[in-house]
Amino acid sequence: MKRFYFVFFILIACSKDEKYPRIDDDFCSQIHFSSPHILSEQLAPLAELTATKTGVYTLEEGDNSMISRAWLTESAEKTIDIQYFIFSADNIGLIALDYLIRAADRGVQVRILIDDIMVEADADDLLALDGHPNLSIKVYNPTANIGKNLPKKLYSIATDFKGFNQRMHNKTFIVDGQVVITGGRNIADEYFDYDHEYNFRDRDVLLIGKTAVDVQNSFNLFWDNSKSVSISALVNDELELNSDIKFEYLHQYACNPANFWPQVREKIKRVPVAFKQIQESGDLVWVDRVDFVSDVPGKNKADGLAGGGVCTDTLISLLKRATKSIYIQSPYLVTTPLSQKLFLDAVQRGVDVRVLTNSISSTDNYEAFSGYQRERETLLNTGIQIYEFKPDAVVRMKIMTGALQQEMNYTPIFGLHAKSIVIDSEIAVIGTFNLDPRSANLNTECVAVIYDSKIATNLFHAMEEDIKPENAWHTTLAYNPDSEVGRMKRFKIWLRGVVPKSIL
């Protein structure tokens, strides 16, 4: 897992006695930053549609999803609200921050809400960002990292184990309250096809118009909740260095063509043309009903680690209503008697149930795979079809289209991270919910439930391709692909068998 921190070559000096070295090359002087496109002009021709419907466009490719976020940030006029579980300081994360600071510089109000569990950051670094007059940062459920030393962390775990594990897994990117990107992707290289060793097959969905209001309301609910705490309230450190100097180093990093290739910037400039083509082709589908379902901050108040939530209840209801087919993609498949019965009941009423999850070869989460492995036979006995993703799935050549992949002479491991469901080829679900107890009972999650046969059918076909033999193993009671990895990895996963399934 990545961390939210600034690398040493961006924020080189943090003590009052050190000095920033001179910037020899002004990479930014060669780049024209003022965009001729503003979001309201792009959306103006769609005003009649956005008033009553939601435009839906699925973002299958990481490169396109990254470019869409960059262009929206450039085009924002009033607000950018961001809510993520992980916001890394790798190449993608640093460039994203550069875009956000530039938006704030031109008067856009930027709010960033991140979960505390994955944060390891120096106080000065976060305070420098939060110190911008148009940029604010809050941390959700700060019991693990920010402002906590080891004794305080241990105390948090010992005195409130459930509360410590209640994380914010929501992922929303909202621009001017009108356009939203939500789905499985965090902000890090591996979610956008830019990692050299391991990348995810993931999925986001772009929403324009009516449903964006619901997403904005959800963000505001989290932002205003007492579990979301401002950086300034968590740390007492005073800034030792001028924030503008730190920002300048960040800008120079992002302007350096070695870090942000010129051809990628050109793609971002061409987004308005691509956006018009998407509209004219009918790929941007206008839907009467799109429900944005989000758990509330703090999830449930039940005793113990169970208790469910709004997203859990919604997905259970959708599975129960299926009459023909249920197709699921979930990177982590840790089932319980409840979910096993849901599958068994569906199979017994004649529903074709197929689930794609990570194999032992493609998984990035040993603990979660151990939980799946323990119940795999029981799950297969319900009668569902299980497929396990291959680390060298051929579909990666279609999905991984980023500039980095075109330059490399080898392909990194490909793992599944998309969280999607198609019900009867009529209802599509794209969001953050993994089929595991953690998503069901502990983490706050969010999903877009899209009631449209075209979107659902297109998603169904994408998921069908992902389970073809060249992309996934078909796991049965007689065969599983665990032997595809060496004994050491199998042993490491076996050791994870001591971890209780209730927190996986």
Secondary structure as a PSIPRED ss2 file (coil, helix, strand):
# PSIPRED VFORMAT (PSIPRED V4.0)

   1 M C   1.000  0.000  0.000
   2 K C   1.000  0.000  0.000
   3 R C   1.000  0.000  0.000
   4 F C   1.000  0.000  0.000
   5 Y C   1.000  0.000  0.000
   6 F C   1.000  0.000  0.000
   7 V C   1.000  0.000  0.000
   8 F C   1.000  0.000  0.000
   9 F C   1.000  0.000  0.000
  10 I C   1.000  0.000  0.000
  11 L C   1.000  0.000  0.000
  12 I C   1.000  0.000  0.000
  13 A C   1.000  0.000  0.000
  14 C C   1.000  0.000  0.000
  15 S C   1.000  0.000  0.000
  16 K C   1.000  0.000  0.000
  17 D C   1.000  0.000  0.000
  18 E C   1.000  0.000  0.000
  19 K C   1.000  0.000  0.000
  20 Y C   1.000  0.000  0.000
  21 P C   1.000  0.000  0.000
  22 R C   1.000  0.000  0.000
  23 I C   1.000  0.000  0.000
  24 D C   1.000  0.000  0.000
  25 D C   1.000  0.000  0.000
  26 D C   1.000  0.000  0.000
  27 F H   0.000  1.000  0.000
  28 C H   0.000  1.000  0.000
  29 S H   0.000  1.000  0.000
  30 Q H   0.000  1.000  0.000
  31 I C   1.000  0.000  0.000
  32 H C   1.000  0.000  0.000
  33 F C   1.000  0.000  0.000
  34 S C   1.000  0.000  0.000
  35 S C   1.000  0.000  0.000
  36 P C   1.000  0.000  0.000
  37 H C   1.000  0.000  0.000
  38 I C   1.000  0.000  0.000
  39 L H   0.000  1.000  0.000
  40 S H   0.000  1.000  0.000
  41 E H   0.000  1.000  0.000
  42 Q H   0.000  1.000  0.000
  43 L H   0.000  1.000  0.000
  44 A H   0.000  1.000  0.000
  45 P H   0.000  1.000  0.000
  46 L H   0.000  1.000  0.000
  47 A H   0.000  1.000  0.000
  48 E H   0.000  1.000  0.000
  49 L H   0.000  1.000  0.000
  50 T H   0.000  1.000  0.000
  51 A H   0.000  1.000  0.000
  52 T H   0.000  1.000  0.000
  53 K C   1.000  0.000  0.000
  54 T E   0.000  0.000  1.000
  55 G E   0.000  0.000  1.000
  56 V E   0.000  0.000  1.000
  57 Y E   0.000  0.000  1.000
  58 T E   0.000  0.000  1.000
  59 L E   0.000  0.000  1.000
  60 E C   1.000  0.000  0.000
  61 E C   1.000  0.000  0.000
  62 G H   0.000  1.000  0.000
  63 D H   0.000  1.000  0.000
  64 N H   0.000  1.000  0.000
  65 S H   0.000  1.000  0.000
  66 M H   0.000  1.000  0.000
  67 I H   0.000  1.000  0.000
  68 S H   0.000  1.000  0.000
  69 R H   0.000  1.000  0.000
  70 A H   0.000  1.000  0.000
  71 W H   0.000  1.000  0.000
  72 L H   0.000  1.000  0.000
  73 T H   0.000  1.000  0.000
  74 E H   0.000  1.000  0.000
  75 S H   0.000  1.000  0.000
  76 A C   1.000  0.000  0.000
  77 E C   1.000  0.000  0.000
  78 K C   1.000  0.000  0.000
  79 T E   0.000  0.000  1.000
  80 I E   0.000  0.000  1.000
  81 D E   0.000  0.000  1.000
  82 I E   0.000  0.000  1.000
  83 Q E   0.000  0.000  1.000
  84 Y E   0.000  0.000  1.000
  85 F C   1.000  0.000  0.000
  86 I C   1.000  0.000  0.000
  87 F E   0.000  0.000  1.000
  88 S C   1.000  0.000  0.000
  89 A C   1.000  0.000  0.000
  90 D C   1.000  0.000  0.000
  91 N H   0.000  1.000  0.000
  92 I H   0.000  1.000  0.000
  93 G H   0.000  1.000  0.000
  94 L H   0.000  1.000  0.000
  95 I H   0.000  1.000  0.000
  96 A H   0.000  1.000  0.000
  97 L H   0.000  1.000  0.000
  98 D H   0.000  1.000  0.000
  99 Y H   0.000  1.000  0.000
 100 L H   0.000  1.000  0.000
 101 I H   0.000  1.000  0.000
 102 R H   0.000  1.000  0.000
 103 A H   0.000  1.000  0.000
 104 A H   0.000  1.000  0.000
 105 D H   0.000  1.000  0.000
 106 R C   1.000  0.000  0.000
 107 G C   1.000  0.000  0.000
 108 V C   1.000  0.000  0.000
 109 Q E   0.000  0.000  1.000
 110 V E   0.000  0.000  1.000
 111 R E   0.000  0.000  1.000
 112 I E   0.000  0.000  1.000
 113 L E   0.000  0.000  1.000
 114 I E   0.000  0.000  1.000
 115 D E   0.000  0.000  1.000
 116 D C   1.000  0.000  0.000
 117 I C   1.000  0.000  0.000
 118 M C   1.000  0.000  0.000
 119 V C   1.000  0.000  0.000
 120 E C   1.000  0.000  0.000
 121 A C   1.000  0.000  0.000
 122 D C   1.000  0.000  0.000
 123 A H   0.000  1.000  0.000
 124 D H   0.000  1.000  0.000
 125 D H   0.000  1.000  0.000
 126 L H   0.000  1.000  0.000
 127 L H   0.000  1.000  0.000
 128 A H   0.000  1.000  0.000
 129 L H   0.000  1.000  0.000
 130 D H   0.000  1.000  0.000
 131 G C   1.000  0.000  0.000
 132 H C   1.000  0.000  0.000
 133 P C   1.000  0.000  0.000
 134 N C   1.000  0.000  0.000
 135 L E   0.000  0.000  1.000
 136 S E   0.000  0.000  1.000
 137 I E   0.000  0.000  1.000
 138 K E   0.000  0.000  1.000
 139 V E   0.000  0.000  1.000
 140 Y E   0.000  0.000  1.000
 141 N C   1.000  0.000  0.000
 142 P C   1.000  0.000  0.000
 143 T C   1.000  0.000  0.000
 144 A C   1.000  0.000  0.000
 145 N C   1.000  0.000  0.000
 146 I C   1.000  0.000  0.000
 147 G C   1.000  0.000  0.000
 148 K C   1.000  0.000  0.000
 149 N C   1.000  0.000  0.000
 150 L H   0.000  1.000  0.000
 151 P H   0.000  1.000  0.000
 152 K H   0.000  1.000  0.000
 153 K H   0.000  1.000  0.000
 154 L H   0.000  1.000  0.000
 155 Y H   0.000  1.000  0.000
 156 S H   0.000  1.000  0.000
 157 I H   0.000  1.000  0.000
 158 A H   0.000  1.000  0.000
 159 T H   0.000  1.000  0.000
 160 D C   1.000  0.000  0.000
 161 F H   0.000  1.000  0.000
 162 K H   0.000  1.000  0.000
 163 G H   0.000  1.000  0.000
 164 F H   0.000  1.000  0.000
 165 N H   0.000  1.000  0.000
 166 Q C   1.000  0.000  0.000
 167 R C   1.000  0.000  0.000
 168 M E   0.000  0.000  1.000
 169 H C   1.000  0.000  0.000
 170 N C   1.000  0.000  0.000
 171 K C   1.000  0.000  0.000
 172 T E   0.000  0.000  1.000
 173 F E   0.000  0.000  1.000
 174 I E   0.000  0.000  1.000
 175 V E   0.000  0.000  1.000
 176 D C   1.000  0.000  0.000
 177 G C   1.000  0.000  0.000
 178 Q C   1.000  0.000  0.000
 179 V E   0.000  0.000  1.000
 180 V E   0.000  0.000  1.000
 181 I E   0.000  0.000  1.000
 182 T E   0.000  0.000  1.000
 183 G E   0.000  0.000  1.000
 184 G C   1.000  0.000  0.000
 185 R C   1.000  0.000  0.000
 186 N C   1.000  0.000  0.000
 187 I E   0.000  0.000  1.000
 188 A C   1.000  0.000  0.000
 189 D H   0.000  1.000  0.000
 190 E H   0.000  1.000  0.000
 191 Y H   0.000  1.000  0.000
 192 F C   1.000  0.000  0.000
 193 D C   1.000  0.000  0.000
 194 Y C   1.000  0.000  0.000
 195 D C   1.000  0.000  0.000
 196 H C   1.000  0.000  0.000
 197 E C   1.000  0.000  0.000
 198 Y E   0.000  0.000  1.000
 199 N E   0.000  0.000  1.000
 200 F E   0.000  0.000  1.000
 201 R E   0.000  0.000  1.000
 202 D C   1.000  0.000  0.000
 203 R C   1.000  0.000  0.000
 204 D E   0.000  0.000  1.000
 205 V E   0.000  0.000  1.000
 206 L E   0.000  0.000  1.000
 207 L E   0.000  0.000  1.000
 208 I E   0.000  0.000  1.000
 209 G E   0.000  0.000  1.000
 210 K H   0.000  1.000  0.000
 211 T H   0.000  1.000  0.000
 212 A H   0.000  1.000  0.000
 213 V H   0.000  1.000  0.000
 214 D H   0.000  1.000  0.000
 215 V H   0.000  1.000  0.000
 216 Q H   0.000  1.000  0.000
 217 N H   0.000  1.000  0.000
 218 S H   0.000  1.000  0.000
 219 F H   0.000  1.000  0.000
 220 N H   0.000  1.000  0.000
 221 L H   0.000  1.000  0.000
 222 F H   0.000  1.000  0.000
 223 W H   0.000  1.000  0.000
 224 D H   0.000  1.000  0.000
 225 N C   1.000  0.000  0.000
 226 S C   1.000  0.000  0.000
 227 K C   1.000  0.000  0.000
 228 S E   0.000  0.000  1.000
 229 V E   0.000  0.000  1.000
 230 S E   0.000  0.000  1.000
 231 I H   0.000  1.000  0.000
 232 S H   0.000  1.000  0.000
 233 A H   0.000  1.000  0.000
 234 L H   0.000  1.000  0.000
 235 V C   1.000  0.000  0.000
 236 N C   1.000  0.000  0.000
 237 D C   1.000  0.000  0.000
 238 E C   1.000  0.000  0.000
 239 L C   1.000  0.000  0.000
 240 E C   1.000  0.000  0.000
 241 L C   1.000  0.000  0.000
 242 N C   1.000  0.000  0.000
 243 S H   0.000  1.000  0.000
 244 D H   0.000  1.000  0.000
 245 I H   0.000  1.000  0.000
 246 K H   0.000  1.000  0.000
 247 F H   0.000  1.000  0.000
 248 E H   0.000  1.000  0.000
 249 Y H   0.000  1.000  0.000
 250 L H   0.000  1.000  0.000
 251 H H   0.000  1.000  0.000
 252 Q H   0.000  1.000  0.000
 253 Y H   0.000  1.000  0.000
 254 A H   0.000  1.000  0.000
 255 C H   0.000  1.000  0.000
 256 N C   1.000  0.000  0.000
 257 P C   1.000  0.000  0.000
 258 A C   1.000  0.000  0.000
 259 N C   1.000  0.000  0.000
 260 F C   1.000  0.000  0.000
 261 W C   1.000  0.000  0.000
 262 P H   0.000  1.000  0.000
 263 Q H   0.000  1.000  0.000
 264 V H   0.000  1.000  0.000
 265 R H   0.000  1.000  0.000
 266 E H   0.000  1.000  0.000
 267 K H   0.000  1.000  0.000
 268 I H   0.000  1.000  0.000
 269 K H   0.000  1.000  0.000
 270 R C   1.000  0.000  0.000
 271 V H   0.000  1.000  0.000
 272 P H   0.000  1.000  0.000
 273 V H   0.000  1.000  0.000
 274 A H   0.000  1.000  0.000
 275 F H   0.000  1.000  0.000
 276 K H   0.000  1.000  0.000
 277 Q H   0.000  1.000  0.000
 278 I H   0.000  1.000  0.000
 279 Q H   0.000  1.000  0.000
 280 E H   0.000  1.000  0.000
 281 S H   0.000  1.000  0.000
 282 G C   1.000  0.000  0.000
 283 D C   1.000  0.000  0.000
 284 L C   1.000  0.000  0.000
 285 V E   0.000  0.000  1.000
 286 W E   0.000  0.000  1.000
 287 V E   0.000  0.000  1.000
 288 D C   1.000  0.000  0.000
 289 R C   1.000  0.000  0.000
 290 V E   0.000  0.000  1.000
 291 D E   0.000  0.000  1.000
 292 F E   0.000  0.000  1.000
 293 V E   0.000  0.000  1.000
 294 S E   0.000  0.000  1.000
 295 D C   1.000  0.000  0.000
 296 V C   1.000  0.000  0.000
 297 P C   1.000  0.000  0.000
 298 G C   1.000  0.000  0.000
 299 K C   1.000  0.000  0.000
 300 N C   1.000  0.000  0.000
 301 K C   1.000  0.000  0.000
 302 A C   1.000  0.000  0.000
 303 D C   1.000  0.000  0.000
 304 G C   1.000  0.000  0.000
 305 L C   1.000  0.000  0.000
 306 A C   1.000  0.000  0.000
 307 G C   1.000  0.000  0.000
 308 G C   1.000  0.000  0.000
 309 G C   1.000  0.000  0.000
 310 V H   0.000  1.000  0.000
 311 C H   0.000  1.000  0.000
 312 T H   0.000  1.000  0.000
 313 D H   0.000  1.000  0.000
 314 T H   0.000  1.000  0.000
 315 L H   0.000  1.000  0.000
 316 I H   0.000  1.000  0.000
 317 S H   0.000  1.000  0.000
 318 L H   0.000  1.000  0.000
 319 L H   0.000  1.000  0.000
 320 K H   0.000  1.000  0.000
 321 R H   0.000  1.000  0.000
 322 A C   1.000  0.000  0.000
 323 T C   1.000  0.000  0.000
 324 K C   1.000  0.000  0.000
 325 S E   0.000  0.000  1.000
 326 I E   0.000  0.000  1.000
 327 Y E   0.000  0.000  1.000
 328 I E   0.000  0.000  1.000
 329 Q E   0.000  0.000  1.000
 330 S C   1.000  0.000  0.000
 331 P C   1.000  0.000  0.000
 332 Y C   1.000  0.000  0.000
 333 L E   0.000  0.000  1.000
 334 V C   1.000  0.000  0.000
 335 T C   1.000  0.000  0.000
 336 T C   1.000  0.000  0.000
 337 P H   0.000  1.000  0.000
 338 L H   0.000  1.000  0.000
 339 S H   0.000  1.000  0.000
 340 Q H   0.000  1.000  0.000
 341 K H   0.000  1.000  0.000
 342 L H   0.000  1.000  0.000
 343 F H   0.000  1.000  0.000
 344 L H   0.000  1.000  0.000
 345 D H   0.000  1.000  0.000
 346 A H   0.000  1.000  0.000
 347 V H   0.000  1.000  0.000
 348 Q H   0.000  1.000  0.000
 349 R C   1.000  0.000  0.000
 350 G C   1.000  0.000  0.000
 351 V C   1.000  0.000  0.000
 352 D E   0.000  0.000  1.000
 353 V E   0.000  0.000  1.000
 354 R E   0.000  0.000  1.000
 355 V E   0.000  0.000  1.000
 356 L E   0.000  0.000  1.000
 357 T E   0.000  0.000  1.000
 358 N E   0.000  0.000  1.000
 359 S C   1.000  0.000  0.000
 360 I C   1.000  0.000  0.000
 361 S C   1.000  0.000  0.000
 362 S C   1.000  0.000  0.000
 363 T C   1.000  0.000  0.000
 364 D C   1.000  0.000  0.000
 365 N C   1.000  0.000  0.000
 366 Y H   0.000  1.000  0.000
 367 E H   0.000  1.000  0.000
 368 A H   0.000  1.000  0.000
 369 F H   0.000  1.000  0.000
 370 S H   0.000  1.000  0.000
 371 G H   0.000  1.000  0.000
 372 Y H   0.000  1.000  0.000
 373 Q H   0.000  1.000  0.000
 374 R H   0.000  1.000  0.000
 375 E H   0.000  1.000  0.000
 376 R H   0.000  1.000  0.000
 377 E H   0.000  1.000  0.000
 378 T H   0.000  1.000  0.000
 379 L H   0.000  1.000  0.000
 380 L H   0.000  1.000  0.000
 381 N C   1.000  0.000  0.000
 382 T C   1.000  0.000  0.000
 383 G C   1.000  0.000  0.000
 384 I C   1.000  0.000  0.000
 385 Q E   0.000  0.000  1.000
 386 I E   0.000  0.000  1.000
 387 Y E   0.000  0.000  1.000
 388 E E   0.000  0.000  1.000
 389 F E   0.000  0.000  1.000
 390 K C   1.000  0.000  0.000
 391 P C   1.000  0.000  0.000
 392 D C   1.000  0.000  0.000
 393 A C   1.000  0.000  0.000
 394 V C   1.000  0.000  0.000
 395 V C   1.000  0.000  0.000
 396 R H   0.000  1.000  0.000
 397 M H   0.000  1.000  0.000
 398 K H   0.000  1.000  0.000
 399 I H   0.000  1.000  0.000
 400 M C   1.000  0.000  0.000
 401 T C   1.000  0.000  0.000
 402 G C   1.000  0.000  0.000
 403 A H   0.000  1.000  0.000
 404 L H   0.000  1.000  0.000
 405 Q H   0.000  1.000  0.000
 406 Q H   0.000  1.000  0.000
 407 E H   0.000  1.000  0.000
 408 M C   1.000  0.000  0.000
 409 N C   1.000  0.000  0.000
 410 Y C   1.000  0.000  0.000
 411 T C   1.000  0.000  0.000
 412 P C   1.000  0.000  0.000
 413 I E   0.000  0.000  1.000
 414 F E   0.000  0.000  1.000
 415 G E   0.000  0.000  1.000
 416 L E   0.000  0.000  1.000
 417 H C   1.000  0.000  0.000
 418 A C   1.000  0.000  0.000
 419 K C   1.000  0.000  0.000
 420 S E   0.000  0.000  1.000
 421 I E   0.000  0.000  1.000
 422 V E   0.000  0.000  1.000
 423 I E   0.000  0.000  1.000
 424 D C   1.000  0.000  0.000
 425 S C   1.000  0.000  0.000
 426 E C   1.000  0.000  0.000
 427 I E   0.000  0.000  1.000
 428 A E   0.000  0.000  1.000
 429 V E   0.000  0.000  1.000
 430 I E   0.000  0.000  1.000
 431 G E   0.000  0.000  1.000
 432 T C   1.000  0.000  0.000
 433 F C   1.000  0.000  0.000
 434 N C   1.000  0.000  0.000
 435 L E   0.000  0.000  1.000
 436 D C   1.000  0.000  0.000
 437 P H   0.000  1.000  0.000
 438 R H   0.000  1.000  0.000
 439 S H   0.000  1.000  0.000
 440 A H   0.000  1.000  0.000
 441 N H   0.000  1.000  0.000
 442 L H   0.000  1.000  0.000
 443 N C   1.000  0.000  0.000
 444 T E   0.000  0.000  1.000
 445 E C   1.000  0.000  0.000
 446 C E   0.000  0.000  1.000
 447 V E   0.000  0.000  1.000
 448 A E   0.000  0.000  1.000
 449 V E   0.000  0.000  1.000
 450 I E   0.000  0.000  1.000
 451 Y E   0.000  0.000  1.000
 452 D C   1.000  0.000  0.000
 453 S H   0.000  1.000  0.000
 454 K H   0.000  1.000  0.000
 455 I H   0.000  1.000  0.000
 456 A H   0.000  1.000  0.000
 457 T H   0.000  1.000  0.000
 458 N H   0.000  1.000  0.000
 459 L H   0.000  1.000  0.000
 460 F H   0.000  1.000  0.000
 461 H H   0.000  1.000  0.000
 462 A H   0.000  1.000  0.000
 463 M H   0.000  1.000  0.000
 464 E H   0.000  1.000  0.000
 465 E H   0.000  1.000  0.000
 466 D H   0.000  1.000  0.000
 467 I C   1.000  0.000  0.000
 468 K C   1.000  0.000  0.000
 469 P C   1.000  0.000  0.000
 470 E C   1.000  0.000  0.000
 471 N C   1.000  0.000  0.000
 472 A E   0.000  0.000  1.000
 473 W E   0.000  0.000  1.000
 474 H E   0.000  0.000  1.000
 475 T E   0.000  0.000  1.000
 476 T C   1.000  0.000  0.000
 477 L C   1.000  0.000  0.000
 478 A C   1.000  0.000  0.000
 479 Y C   1.000  0.000  0.000
 480 N C   1.000  0.000  0.000
 481 P H   0.000  1.000  0.000
 482 D H   0.000  1.000  0.000
 483 S H   0.000  1.000  0.000
 484 E H   0.000  1.000  0.000
 485 V C   1.000  0.000  0.000
 486 G C   1.000  0.000  0.000
 487 R H   0.000  1.000  0.000
 488 M H   0.000  1.000  0.000
 489 K H   0.000  1.000  0.000
 490 R H   0.000  1.000  0.000
 491 F H   0.000  1.000  0.000
 492 K H   0.000  1.000  0.000
 493 I H   0.000  1.000  0.000
 494 W H   0.000  1.000  0.000
 495 L H   0.000  1.000  0.000
 496 R H   0.000  1.000  0.000
 497 G H   0.000  1.000  0.000
 498 V H   0.000  1.000  0.000
 499 V C   1.000  0.000  0.000
 500 P C   1.000  0.000  0.000
 501 K H   0.000  1.000  0.000
 502 S H   0.000  1.000  0.000
 503 I H   0.000  1.000  0.000
 504 L C   1.000  0.000  0.000
